[in-house]
Amino acid sequence: MNYRMIFKVLGLLLLCLAGLMFLPLIAGLCYGENVLNFVITIVITALCALIFSSIKPRSTGIFAREGFVIVGLGWILMSMFGALPFVISGSIPNYIDAVFETVSGFTTTGATILNDIEAMPRADLFWRSFTHWIGGMGVLVFIMAVLPMSGEHSMHIMRAEVPGPTVGKLVPRARKTASILYLIYIGLTILETVLLICGGMSFYDALLHAFATAGTGGFSTRAASIGAYNSVYIEMVVATFMLLFGVNFNMYFLLLIGRIKDVFKNEELHWYLGIVAAAVLALALGITKMYGGFLTALRHAYFNVATIISTTGFCTVDFDKWPEYCKWIIVLLMFSGACAGSTGGGLKVSRIAILAKSAAREVKQMIRPRSVGRVELDGKRVDNGALRAVSVFFILYMFLLLTSTFLVSFDGLDLSTNFTASLSCLSNIGPGLSAVGPTGNFDIFSYPSKIVLSFAMLLGRLEIFPILVLFSKHTWKN
């Protein structure tokens, strides 16, 4: 284990975090607010970063084990330091609550403990939404894009941080890949900001909602979320961009280099769009009577399917009041999540496709024992190692979901609340059902439950393993 290099990279991470806090500080100054909380936090974070960075590694090599440890510890440190501005300003005086809100921000979950969002200082609101944008693509991927990092082995960091069953390079160099991903990410964020301004949003609101959409997070500057604007145009822009950020970013790179046919042939994209279309139609038919017409129902169905499958979590209406079968569709979308290589959470559509095809193969082989079945994705055979990895991930995902539900059940809340709260946090969605529905929040949980749910959010965002390896004795043995 290259401990010195781990400390070195963690120092770079904290230094980067301190630098990013200058943006909410500037926003606060523009609105004439007291930004001492960010000044103090920047100083504390920068000092810790300098201490970590002063450790000189004998070797700059980063392998799989170091990559997992750096990502796991890095995200925990980010959440701990990122919570300080809220505590110091008093907008979230309890540190556990502040950590929960910050973890929810960085992991792009969007679950909140706040009851009066509009009362927060604008600098704090900026930081709250900006954490979505930072966490969406991954702050370590950002570091790789702008700073020299340990050569080819830095790919282990990208594999540990970018969500999805597989992560490959777009170009031969991992650093160049990170740069391309971030340029696409920034470009889409700017485009959405401009379109929201055209819809009547202020620059401040448009930018913060674009941050939250890009990271598929869902923190809004309004307690009523997107529903507060009561604008079909804004809802359609946000819903469309939520779906766009739920697509594998490799598809945008292929579009940029002119490989349009490869995009349209992508099987995961077919599954993703197919699930969206089927869910929108099913929900629209189920809620038509509630909204007095099919077109209005279609509007609400489209937005809420987009917000759940992309795991963003913005709200326009209270879907907890929809018919039971509609709520079950919402729960199934929570499991599915977005595409691999996107900023979305959940199991990922590619895993759903592989699991479905594996099940179909097993059924076929039971009927015809001598048949040789193959699981294919994009016309390529999925090898047994990948099949095993998907199966193990699904088993761990379900085990952690049930364990989390059990642990938070000691608060005495109903099963629907406990289960969907755990599912929402593990899939990085935000709202659940019942007491944690679109009109509720997570402040109802005890502090131990908030810690459990915070870990669930980290486990979901980092695809389980970077957090689990921190608790394995084999990780720390040479």
Summary of the structure (lengths in Angstrom):
residues: 478
radius of gyration: 21.6
end to end distance: 5.8
largest distance: 74.8
contacts: 1735
relative contact order: 0.11
helix: 70%
strand: 1%
